[in-house]
Amino acid sequence: LDRNKEEKEWGLIDGLGLISIALASYFGSYLAETIGFVYLLRVSSLVFLLSTLPLLLTLPRLRKYIL
């Protein structure tokens, strides 16, 4: 955070977070309406599992810091 600009930066971060939530809600409901809720849950679960892949690939390198 920059000195004397904390309020502006926190407001920007908070505002962008709220806009992201609104857009995700809109697109999620649109996809649930068009392709079906069960299929949407399956796709989102797959995306979630694939997003953990980079962490799992770096885990052997991180193990020396954890143990």
N, C-alpha and C positions, 0 to 999 in steps of 0.2 A: 504494500500500500504506500502511496505517495503521501508525504507530509502535507497537511492542510487540505487534502483531497479525499480523505477517508470516506466521508458521507457520500460523495458522488460515486466513488468506486463501489462501495457496498450497495448503494441503490441500483447501480447498473447491473451488478452481479445478481442481486435479488430479482430485479425486473426480468432479466434474461432467463432466470430459472423459472419464474412464473409463466413466461411466454412459452418456454419449452414444455412445461406441464400441460398447458392449454392445447398446444399443437399436437402433443402425443395423445391426449384424450380425444381430440377431434379425429385424427387419423386412425386411432385404434377403434373408435366406434364405427367409422366408415368401413374399415376392413372387416370388422365383425358383421356389419350389415351385408357386405357384398360377398365375402367368401365363407362366412360362417364362423361362429364363435369358437367351436372346437378346433377348427383348422388354424385359427388365429393363435390359440393357445399353444398348439403344436409348433407353429413357426416361431413364436416368441421364445418358447423353451429351447428350440434348436439354436436360435441366435444367442441366447444367454449361455448355453453350453459352449458354443464356439468362441464366445468372448473370453472364456476362461482359458482357452488353449494357449495364448501367449504366456500366461502366468505359469501354466504347467510345463511349458517348454523351458522356462528359465529356472524352474525349481531346483534342478541339480546344481546349478551355479550358486544358488542362494543357500543351499543346505549348509555350506561351511560357515555361514554367518548365523544360522539359526541354531545349529547344534553346538 
